[in-house]
Amino acid sequence: MQNHKNRKLNRLKEYDYSQEGLYFITICANNRECFFGDIRNAKMELSEIGEIAQACWEEIPSHFPNVILDEYNIMPNHIHGIVIIENPVGNKNFCSLPYFCSLQIPWQTKWARSLSSIVRGFKIGVTKLCRENNFGQFSWQKSYYDHIIRNENSLNKIREYIINNPSKWEFDRNNSENLWM
């Protein structure tokens, strides 16, 4: 049995990841295996698994109506993206009447709209489609990296990083050829 006391916490303690905000996330394939494609001439060329990941990423707002996707990039073994969580207004799959909100329907709780729920749904979708398309060898690394974007300067730097990431793959710390660096 695993000792959870010594386990590193990946999320900011006592921060509500369902609240409105901008989040930079990185999700890695298991063992940093290059399932999603290759970088050629500083451009990402998606594999079939990469195309599945891209389709699932772009579907996130269909499953989470309070989410807007900003800049993202699928790299050979990881995905970078900016996820914007907005506070819902009106009836767009969320409660506006106190009586119905008190019923606590699972998909209407704040945790069902949290960043971890979004990432979990994305990972499940990609994994399911990979298995249905005979890519059973595909798997995700546990957890994900997140950074809470707090101002426009940070947002712009992160956008630039995401956009330029394929041209810097040679030096990327997620590039398995650079693990010695």
Z-matrix of the N, CA and C atoms (Angstrom, degrees):
N
C 1 1.457
C 2 1.528 1 109.24
N 3 1.331 2 115.60 1 138.09
C 4 1.465 3 120.74 2 -178.44
C 5 1.522 4 111.95 3 -71.94
N 6 1.322 5 115.70 4 146.10
C 7 1.445 6 121.07 5 175.64
C 8 1.524 7 108.77 6 -91.03
N 9 1.308 8 116.70 7 102.44
C 10 1.463 9 121.65 8 -176.32
C 11 1.527 10 112.91 9 -76.68
N 12 1.333 11 118.24 10 -13.41
C 13 1.458 12 120.75 11 179.62
C 14 1.531 13 111.72 12 -67.26
N 15 1.322 14 116.62 13 -34.18
C 16 1.458 15 121.17 14 -177.73
C 17 1.525 16 112.84 15 -93.03
N 18 1.311 17 116.82 16 2.42
C 19 1.451 18 121.57 17 -178.21
C 20 1.529 19 110.00 18 -72.85
N 21 1.338 20 116.03 19 134.41
C 22 1.464 21 121.47 20 179.66
C 23 1.532 22 109.43 21 -72.88
N 24 1.323 23 116.03 22 131.42
C 25 1.452 24 120.37 23 176.66
C 26 1.523 25 109.01 24 -84.12
N 27 1.321 26 116.29 25 127.56
C 28 1.454 27 120.80 26 -176.94
C 29 1.524 28 113.26 27 -89.41
N 30 1.286 29 118.40 28 -19.83
C 31 1.463 30 121.76 29 -176.26
C 32 1.528 31 110.45 30 -102.05
N 33 1.320 32 114.54 31 155.18
C 34 1.458 33 121.04 32 177.46
C 35 1.532 34 108.80 33 -67.26
N 36 1.315 35 115.94 34 123.87
C 37 1.463 36 121.61 35 -175.26
C 38 1.528 37 110.81 36 -59.42
N 39 1.314 38 115.12 37 133.28
C 40 1.466 39 124.55 38 176.49
C 41 1.534 40 113.76 39 63.35
N 42 1.330 41 118.10 40 18.26
C 43 1.465 42 121.17 41 175.89
C 44 1.525 43 108.21 42 -93.78
N 45 1.303 44 117.15 43 136.19
C 46 1.467 45 122.98 44 -179.53
C 47 1.528 46 108.84 45 -88.63
N 48 1.316 47 116.56 46 100.44
C 49 1.463 48 122.35 47 -177.79
C 50 1.535 49 112.94 48 -78.12
N 51 1.318 50 117.20 49 7.48
C 52 1.459 51 119.38 50 172.88
C 53 1.533 52 110.13 51 -99.75
N 54 1.323 53 116.20 52 -6.35
C 55 1.460 54 118.66 53 -177.81
C 56 1.524 55 111.53 54 -77.51
N 57 1.314 56 113.71 55 158.85
C 58 1.450 57 120.99 56 179.58
C 59 1.528 58 109.75 57 -55.28
N 60 1.327 59 116.38 58 134.91
C 61 1.447 60 119.91 59 178.75
C 62 1.508 61 112.46 60 170.07
N 63 1.310 62 114.90 61 175.20
C 64 1.459 63 122.89 62 177.17
C 65 1.516 64 107.74 63 -111.74
N 66 1.330 65 115.60 64 132.69
C 67 1.458 66 121.60 65 -175.12
C 68 1.526 67 109.72 66 -131.21
N 69 1.320 68 115.89 67 130.16
C 70 1.455 69 122.04 68 173.38
C 71 1.520 70 106.65 69 -96.27
N 72 1.329 71 116.96 70 124.73
C 73 1.459 72 119.54 71 -179.22
C 74 1.524 73 110.78 72 -126.23
N 75 1.317 74 114.70 73 151.65
C 76 1.460 75 123.06 74 172.58
C 77 1.519 76 106.65 75 -129.94
N 78 1.329 77 115.15 76 126.68
C 79 1.462 78 122.01 77 -179.90
C 80 1.528 79 106.81 78 -120.87
N 81 1.324 80 117.49 79 125.13
C 82 1.468 81 121.67 80 -175.13
C 83 1.524 82 112.43 81 -107.78
N 84 1.320 83 115.05 82 146.77
C 85 1.460 84 121.41 83 170.38
C 86 1.528 85 108.27 84 -70.94
N 87 1.303 86 116.07 85 152.66
C 88 1.459 87 121.09 86 -179.52
C 89 1.526 88 110.70 87 -58.36
N 90 1.321 89 115.51 88 135.78
C 91 1.467 90 123.70 89 -179.69
C 92 1.529 91 112.92 90 56.78
N 93 1.318 92 116.21 91 22.26
C 94 1.477 93 122.47 92 -179.03
C 95 1.531 94 111.97 93 53.09
N 96 1.314 95 114.65 94 35.11
C 97 1.460 96 119.91 95 178.36
C 98 1.527 97 109.43 96 -73.69
N 99 1.306 98 117.14 97 139.00
C 100 1.473 99 122.54 98 -175.17
C 101 1.528 100 111.83 99 -82.78
N 102 1.328 101 116.00 100 70.06
C 103 1.461 102 122.57 101 -179.87
C 104 1.526 103 112.93 102 -77.28
N 105 1.328 104 117.80 103 -27.93
C 106 1.466 105 120.76 104 -167.03
C 107 1.524 106 114.82 105 -86.83
N 108 1.329 107 117.98 106 -10.39
C 109 1.457 108 120.54 107 178.94
C 110 1.511 109 111.39 108 140.35
N 111 1.336 110 114.74 109 -159.54
C 112 1.461 111 121.44 110 -176.72
C 113 1.522 112 110.28 111 -135.75
N 114 1.328 113 114.77 112 154.90
C 115 1.457 114 121.27 113 172.72
C 116 1.532 115 107.17 114 -94.30
N 117 1.325 116 115.88 115 124.51
C 118 1.470 117 121.70 116 176.39
C 119 1.524 118 107.64 117 -132.98
N 120 1.326 119 115.71 118 125.01
C 121 1.471 120 121.05 119 -178.82
C 122 1.532 121 111.13 120 53.98
N 123 1.321 122 116.02 121 44.30
C 124 1.471 123 124.37 122 177.04
C 125 1.531 124 113.26 123 63.58
N 126 1.332 125 117.07 124 19.69
C 127 1.475 126 122.12 125 178.24
C 128 1.520 127 108.86 126 -125.98
N 129 1.309 128 115.69 127 141.70
C 130 1.459 129 121.24 128 178.61
C 131 1.517 130 109.49 129 -82.43
N 132 1.329 131 115.55 130 128.50
C 133 1.459 132 122.40 131 173.61
C 134 1.519 133 107.01 132 -111.84
N 135 1.326 134 116.44 133 112.29
C 136 1.456 135 121.63 134 -174.69
C 137 1.526 136 112.18 135 -74.47
N 138 1.318 137 114.99 136 139.46
C 139 1.461 138 122.20 137 170.15
C 140 1.529 139 106.84 138 -82.40
N 141 1.329 140 117.13 139 -178.71
C 142 1.471 141 119.49 140 176.12
C 143 1.525 142 110.81 141 -62.45
N 144 1.328 143 116.69 142 -38.43
C 145 1.474 144 119.70 143 177.33
C 146 1.529 145 109.49 144 -66.82
N 147 1.323 146 117.66 145 -38.83
C 148 1.462 147 121.39 146 175.90
C 149 1.522 148 111.86 147 -61.02
N 150 1.325 149 116.55 148 -38.91
C 151 1.475 150 120.58 149 177.44
C 152 1.523 151 111.32 150 -66.77
N 153 1.333 152 116.55 151 -37.65
C 154 1.470 153 120.56 152 175.50
C 155 1.531 154 109.41 153 -62.96
N 156 1.333 155 116.53 154 -46.12
C 157 1.469 156 120.60 155 -179.94
C 158 1.532 157 110.54 156 -60.89
N 159 1.329 158 116.90 157 -42.97
C 160 1.462 159 120.16 158 179.74
C 161 1.531 160 111.12 159 -63.31
N 162 1.323 161 116.84 160 -44.64
C 163 1.474 162 120.24 161 179.30
C 164 1.531 163 110.52 162 -61.86
N 165 1.325 164 117.47 163 -43.09
C 166 1.469 165 120.79 164 179.47
C 167 1.524 166 111.08 165 -66.64
N 168 1.338 167 116.98 166 -39.67
C 169 1.466 168 120.10 167 178.63
C 170 1.532 169 109.86 168 -60.07
N 171 1.311 170 115.97 169 -47.61
C 172 1.463 171 120.23 170 -177.25
C 173 1.527 172 112.70 171 -68.89
N 174 1.341 173 117.21 172 -16.22
C 175 1.466 174 122.65 173 177.36
C 176 1.530 175 112.90 174 -84.64
N 177 1.316 176 118.20 175 -12.14
C 178 1.469 177 120.54 176 -175.12
C 179 1.525 178 112.57 177 -50.43
N 180 1.344 179 120.96 178 -47.56
C 181 1.472 180 119.18 179 -179.16
C 182 1.533 181 113.89 180 -63.55
N 183 1.326 182 118.23 181 -21.45
C 184 1.463 183 120.75 182 176.00
C 185 1.520 184 111.21 183 -69.28
N 186 1.317 185 116.60 184 -30.90
C 187 1.462 186 122.08 185 -178.93
C 188 1.525 187 112.51 186 -95.41
N 189 1.324 188 116.14 187 -22.21
C 190 1.466 189 122.42 188 -179.37
C 191 1.530 190 107.10 189 -130.92
N 192 1.326 191 117.70 190 85.50
C 193 1.470 192 121.10 191 -174.56
C 194 1.532 193 114.58 192 -61.94
N 195 1.329 194 117.36 193 -13.85
C 196 1.465 195 120.36 194 178.09
C 197 1.527 196 111.70 195 -90.26
N 198 1.347 197 117.37 196 10.04
C 199 1.462 198 121.86 197 -175.94
C 200 1.521 199 110.80 198 -114.46
N 201 1.323 200 114.09 199 137.02
C 202 1.463 201 122.13 200 171.77
C 203 1.524 202 105.78 201 -119.85
N 204 1.323 203 115.95 202 135.87
C 205 1.459 204 120.07 203 176.47
C 206 1.512 205 108.82 204 -95.05
N 207 1.293 206 116.04 205 135.50
C 208 1.455 207 122.97 206 176.85
C 209 1.528 208 106.14 207 -105.19
N 210 1.299 209 117.71 208 -145.98
C 211 1.464 210 122.61 209 -178.39
C 212 1.523 211 110.05 210 -60.74
N 213 1.324 212 116.54 211 141.97
C 214 1.464 213 121.36 212 173.34
C 215 1.519 214 108.76 213 -150.70
N 216 1.317 215 115.79 214 162.77
C 217 1.450 216 121.33 215 176.75
C 218 1.518 217 108.18 216 -152.88
N 219 1.305 218 115.28 217 132.60
C 220 1.455 219 120.82 218 175.21
C 221 1.520 220 106.66 219 -96.63
N 222 1.300 221 115.49 220 121.62
C 223 1.460 222 123.07 221 -179.68
C 224 1.531 223 107.97 222 -103.00
N 225 1.332 224 119.61 223 174.21
C 226 1.466 225 120.03 224 -177.64
C 227 1.529 226 115.03 225 -55.09
N 228 1.338 227 117.42 226 -36.82
C 229 1.469 228 119.01 227 -176.30
C 230 1.527 229 114.01 228 -132.29
N 231 1.306 230 117.37 229 10.34
C 232 1.460 231 120.36 230 177.98
C 233 1.523 232 110.32 231 -156.67
N 234 1.313 233 114.05 232 167.67
C 235 1.457 234 121.20 233 -179.97
C 236 1.512 235 108.03 234 -128.84
N 237 1.329 236 115.51 235 131.55
C 238 1.461 237 121.55 236 172.85
C 239 1.524 238 107.53 237 -108.83
N 240 1.314 239 116.90 238 139.18
C 241 1.449 240 118.78 239 175.78
C 242 1.510 241 112.27 240 -159.72
N 243 1.323 242 114.31 241 155.76
C 244 1.460 243 121.29 242 174.07
C 245 1.523 244 106.63 243 -108.08
N 246 1.321 245 114.95 244 123.11
C 247 1.462 246 122.37 245 179.94
C 248 1.522 247 107.25 246 -112.34
N 249 1.332 248 115.56 247 128.98
C 250 1.459 249 121.07 248 178.21
C 251 1.520 250 107.75 249 -109.42
N 252 1.324 251 115.91 250 121.06
C 253 1.463 252 121.11 251 176.25
C 254 1.520 253 107.18 252 -101.99
N 255 1.321 254 115.81 253 124.43
C 256 1.460 255 121.70 254 178.76
C 257 1.519 256 109.50 255 -108.67
N 258 1.321 257 116.21 256 149.62
C 259 1.452 258 119.65 257 172.67
C 260 1.515 259 108.48 258 -72.85
N 261 1.333 260 116.87 259 127.00
C 262 1.460 261 119.72 260 -177.46
C 263 1.528 262 112.19 261 -70.48
N 264 1.314 263 114.83 262 145.64
C 265 1.454 264 121.92 263 175.82
C 266 1.519 265 107.03 264 -127.22
N 267 1.319 266 117.47 265 136.76
C 268 1.453 267 120.09 266 177.66
C 269 1.517 268 111.26 267 83.90
N 270 1.320 269 116.29 268 -157.14
C 271 1.461 270 122.25 269 -172.97
C 272 1.508 271 115.16 270 -100.14
N 273 1.281 272 120.14 271 14.58
C 274 1.463 273 122.60 272 -175.97
C 275 1.528 274 110.30 273 -65.96
N 276 1.351 275 115.70 274 75.44
C 277 1.467 276 124.44 275 -179.77
C 278 1.533 277 113.53 276 67.14
N 279 1.304 278 118.39 277 12.30
C 280 1.453 279 120.38 278 178.49
C 281 1.529 280 109.02 279 -131.62
N 282 1.316 281 115.40 280 163.92
C 283 1.456 282 121.05 281 -177.45
C 284 1.518 283 112.68 282 -75.68
N 285 1.322 284 115.42 283 140.31
C 286 1.455 285 120.19 284 169.04
C 287 1.525 286 110.10 285 -124.33
N 288 1.325 287 117.55 286 -12.40
C 289 1.459 288 121.59 287 179.35
C 290 1.521 289 109.75 288 -106.63
N 291 1.329 290 117.65 289 128.88
C 292 1.472 291 120.74 290 -176.07
C 293 1.525 292 114.16 291 -55.49
N 294 1.350 293 117.80 292 -37.96
C 295 1.466 294 120.07 293 -178.23
C 296 1.524 295 110.59 294 -60.32
N 297 1.323 296 116.30 295 -49.10
C 298 1.458 297 120.00 296 -177.44
C 299 1.527 298 111.70 297 -69.95
N 300 1.309 299 117.19 298 -32.59
C 301 1.465 300 119.68 299 177.46
C 302 1.517 301 111.20 300 -65.43
N 303 1.323 302 116.95 301 -31.61
C 304 1.462 303 120.23 302 -178.80
C 305 1.525 304 111.64 303 -71.16
N 306 1.345 305 118.16 304 -12.81
C 307 1.460 306 120.84 305 179.16
C 308 1.526 307 112.02 306 -73.24
N 309 1.344 308 117.26 307 -17.60
C 310 1.462 309 123.10 308 178.68
C 311 1.526 310 112.55 309 54.31
N 312 1.312 311 116.04 310 55.69
C 313 1.454 312 121.37 311 173.66
C 314 1.529 313 106.37 312 -68.29
N 315 1.339 314 118.91 313 130.22
C 316 1.469 315 121.52 314 -170.39
C 317 1.522 316 115.19 315 -50.14
N 318 1.309 317 119.42 316 -44.62
C 319 1.463 318 119.44 317 -175.85
C 320 1.519 319 112.52 318 -75.57
N 321 1.338 320 116.91 319 -2.25
C 322 1.451 321 119.71 320 178.87
C 323 1.527 322 112.39 321 -103.65
N 324 1.307 323 117.69 322 -1.51
C 325 1.452 324 119.15 323 177.86
C 326 1.523 325 109.30 324 -76.12
N 327 1.329 326 115.73 325 156.50
C 328 1.466 327 118.20 326 -178.57
C 329 1.516 328 111.71 327 -63.77
N 330 1.337 329 118.56 328 -31.39
C 331 1.462 330 120.49 329 -178.89
C 332 1.521 331 111.61 330 -68.31
N 333 1.338 332 117.08 331 -27.76
C 334 1.465 333 120.43 332 177.57
C 335 1.524 334 110.40 333 -72.43
N 336 1.326 335 117.08 334 -10.86
C 337 1.468 336 121.06 335 178.70
C 338 1.524 337 111.00 336 -114.16
N 339 1.320 338 117.73 337 15.45
C 340 1.465 339 121.39 338 -176.40
C 341 1.531 340 110.94 339 -81.57
N 342 1.310 341 115.11 340 164.61
C 343 1.460 342 121.00 341 178.53
C 344 1.523 343 110.87 342 -57.82
N 345 1.326 344 118.04 343 -42.62
C 346 1.464 345 119.85 344 -179.63
C 347 1.525 346 111.66 345 -64.69
N 348 1.331 347 118.71 346 -34.12
C 349 1.467 348 121.39 347 176.16
C 350 1.524 349 110.91 348 -66.74
N 351 1.313 350 116.20 349 -38.14
C 352 1.464 351 121.07 350 178.56
C 353 1.533 352 109.67 351 -64.47
N 354 1.326 353 116.58 352 -48.78
C 355 1.468 354 120.87 353 -179.83
C 356 1.529 355 110.02 354 -63.78
N 357 1.329 356 116.84 355 -43.88
C 358 1.466 357 120.53 356 179.84
C 359 1.534 358 110.52 357 -60.40
N 360 1.332 359 117.27 358 -44.99
C 361 1.466 360 120.77 359 178.40
C 362 1.517 361 112.09 360 -61.46
N 363 1.331 362 116.59 361 -41.61
C 364 1.458 363 121.27 362 177.95
C 365 1.530 364 110.76 363 -62.53
N 366 1.330 365 116.67 364 -48.29
C 367 1.461 366 120.60 365 -179.22
C 368 1.533 367 110.96 366 -61.54
N 369 1.318 368 117.04 367 -42.57
C 370 1.465 369 120.80 368 179.46
C 371 1.522 370 110.24 369 -62.80
N 372 1.335 371 116.90 370 -44.27
C 373 1.464 372 120.93 371 -179.78
C 374 1.518 373 112.34 372 -60.29
N 375 1.334 374 116.77 373 -46.64
C 376 1.466 375 120.83 374 -179.97
C 377 1.527 376 109.96 375 -64.02
N 378 1.319 377 117.29 376 -46.60
C 379 1.461 378 121.36 377 -179.04
C 380 1.521 379 111.12 378 -60.12
N 381 1.323 380 116.74 379 -45.00
C 382 1.470 381 121.26 380 -179.55
C 383 1.529 382 110.67 381 -61.38
N 384 1.329 383 117.70 382 -48.06
C 385 1.461 384 120.34 383 -179.87
C 386 1.529 385 111.89 384 -66.05
N 387 1.325 386 116.88 385 -34.90
C 388 1.471 387 119.57 386 176.34
C 389 1.528 388 110.36 387 -62.86
N 390 1.306 389 117.20 388 -44.84
C 391 1.478 390 120.30 389 179.60
C 392 1.521 391 110.93 390 -65.16
N 393 1.335 392 117.08 391 -40.53
C 394 1.466 393 120.83 392 178.85
C 395 1.529 394 111.63 393 -64.85
N 396 1.333 395 117.11 394 -24.72
C 397 1.467 396 122.13 395 -179.08
C 398 1.530 397 112.50 396 -105.74
N 399 1.333 398 115.65 397 23.52
C 400 1.472 399 122.62 398 175.28
C 401 1.524 400 114.58 399 62.03
N 402 1.335 401 116.04 400 34.71
C 403 1.460 402 120.87 401 172.37
C 404 1.528 403 108.07 402 -110.52
N 405 1.323 404 115.71 403 54.21
C 406 1.459 405 122.06 404 -175.67
C 407 1.509 406 114.48 405 -64.51
N 408 1.330 407 117.63 406 -16.96
C 409 1.462 408 120.89 407 -179.71
C 410 1.529 409 111.98 408 -75.70
N 411 1.335 410 117.16 409 -14.29
C 412 1.467 411 120.96 410 -177.56
C 413 1.524 412 111.01 411 -71.87
N 414 1.333 413 116.15 412 139.36
C 415 1.470 414 121.41 413 171.81
C 416 1.523 415 109.29 414 -157.28
N 417 1.318 416 115.33 415 161.44
C 418 1.457 417 122.91 416 -178.77
C 419 1.516 418 110.99 417 -98.52
N 420 1.308 419 116.15 418 152.53
C 421 1.463 420 122.02 419 165.69
C 422 1.518 421 106.49 420 -70.01
N 423 1.312 422 117.60 421 147.65
C 424 1.464 423 120.28 422 177.34
C 425 1.521 424 109.94 423 -64.62
N 426 1.304 425 116.07 424 146.40
C 427 1.453 426 124.83 425 175.22
C 428 1.531 427 112.37 426 64.60
N 429 1.306 428 116.61 427 -159.93
C 430 1.464 429 123.83 428 179.96
C 431 1.517 430 107.83 429 -166.82
N 432 1.320 431 115.65 430 164.31
C 433 1.459 432 121.41 431 177.10
C 434 1.524 433 107.84 432 -96.60
N 435 1.317 434 117.21 433 140.59
C 436 1.464 435 119.90 434 173.08
C 437 1.522 436 110.46 435 -136.23
N 438 1.312 437 114.00 436 154.39
C 439 1.463 438 122.14 437 175.75
C 440 1.523 439 106.34 438 -140.51
N 441 1.313 440 117.06 439 127.35
C 442 1.466 441 121.58 440 178.15
C 443 1.525 442 107.27 441 -81.40
N 444 1.323 443 115.90 442 121.25
C 445 1.463 444 120.84 443 -178.82
C 446 1.529 445 107.49 444 -85.75
N 447 1.320 446 116.10 445 121.07
C 448 1.464 447 120.27 446 -171.07
C 449 1.525 448 115.07 447 -106.62
N 450 1.347 449 117.92 448 -14.01
C 451 1.468 450 118.42 449 179.84
C 452 1.529 451 110.15 450 -154.29
N 453 1.309 452 115.74 451 168.76
C 454 1.464 453 121.26 452 -175.34
C 455 1.527 454 112.50 453 -67.36
N 456 1.319 455 117.40 454 -34.60
C 457 1.461 456 120.55 455 177.82
C 458 1.533 457 110.47 456 -61.05
N 459 1.326 458 116.69 457 -46.17
C 460 1.459 459 121.72 458 177.46
C 461 1.528 460 110.42 459 -63.04
N 462 1.322 461 117.37 460 -44.12
C 463 1.465 462 122.09 461 178.54
C 464 1.524 463 110.43 462 -56.36
N 465 1.314 464 117.45 463 -47.11
C 466 1.468 465 121.02 464 -178.49
C 467 1.523 466 112.36 465 -65.55
N 468 1.345 467 117.65 466 -37.91
C 469 1.464 468 120.95 467 177.61
C 470 1.529 469 110.76 468 -66.37
N 471 1.315 470 116.20 469 -40.38
C 472 1.469 471 120.29 470 179.64
C 473 1.533 472 110.28 471 -68.20
N 474 1.317 473 117.31 472 -41.58
C 475 1.472 474 119.96 473 175.83
C 476 1.530 475 110.76 474 -57.72
N 477 1.316 476 115.98 475 -45.84
C 478 1.466 477 121.03 476 179.75
C 479 1.532 478 110.52 477 -61.80
N 480 1.323 479 116.34 478 -42.62
C 481 1.466 480 121.16 479 178.01
C 482 1.526 481 110.49 480 -59.48
N 483 1.323 482 117.21 481 -46.91
C 484 1.471 483 121.52 482 -178.96
C 485 1.522 484 110.62 483 -62.17
N 486 1.321 485 116.71 484 -47.28
C 487 1.467 486 121.63 485 -178.10
C 488 1.522 487 111.19 486 -62.13
N 489 1.333 488 117.21 487 -41.99
C 490 1.462 489 121.63 488 -175.61
C 491 1.521 490 114.21 489 -87.10
N 492 1.319 491 117.62 490 -3.92
C 493 1.456 492 121.10 491 -175.31
C 494 1.536 493 113.79 492 -55.99
N 495 1.346 494 120.53 493 -43.50
C 496 1.475 495 118.39 494 179.14
C 497 1.529 496 113.48 495 -61.14
N 498 1.318 497 117.66 496 -35.42
C 499 1.471 498 119.48 497 -179.06
C 500 1.534 499 111.82 498 -73.10
N 501 1.324 500 117.39 499 -13.08
C 502 1.464 501 121.55 500 -179.90
C 503 1.538 502 112.16 501 -112.71
N 504 1.323 503 115.96 502 14.76
C 505 1.463 504 121.18 503 -177.41
C 506 1.522 505 112.25 504 -54.80
N 507 1.296 506 116.90 505 -37.69
C 508 1.459 507 122.72 506 -179.29
C 509 1.537 508 111.49 507 -54.08
N 510 1.340 509 116.71 508 -30.12
C 511 1.463 510 121.61 509 -176.73
C 512 1.529 511 112.88 510 -109.17
N 513 1.325 512 117.64 511 2.06
C 514 1.464 513 122.92 512 -174.36
C 515 1.524 514 111.06 513 -66.80
N 516 1.322 515 117.39 514 135.20
C 517 1.471 516 120.58 515 -179.52
C 518 1.528 517 111.42 516 -69.17
N 519 1.341 518 118.68 517 -18.62
C 520 1.448 519 121.82 518 176.68
C 521 1.527 520 112.84 519 -86.16
N 522 1.325 521 117.08 520 -5.55
C 523 1.449 522 121.91 521 177.20
C 524 1.526 523 107.32 522 -76.08
N 525 1.325 524 116.43 523 117.53
C 526 1.476 525 120.18 524 -175.20
C 527 1.527 526 112.12 525 -61.26
N 528 1.312 527 117.88 526 -20.72
C 529 1.467 528 119.86 527 176.71
C 530 1.529 529 112.04 528 -74.43
N 531 1.337 530 117.10 529 -11.50
C 532 1.464 531 121.70 530 -178.75
C 533 1.517 532 113.49 531 -105.74
N 534 1.292 533 118.98 532 12.77
C 535 1.465 534 119.88 533 -176.56
C 536 1.517 535 113.07 534 -63.37
N 537 1.284 536 117.76 535 -19.35
C 538 1.468 537 120.86 536 177.61
C 539 1.509 538 112.22 537 -77.77
N 540 1.356 539 118.10 538 -16.23
C 541 1.481 540 121.46 539 -174.96
C 542 1.503 541 111.31 540 -71.94
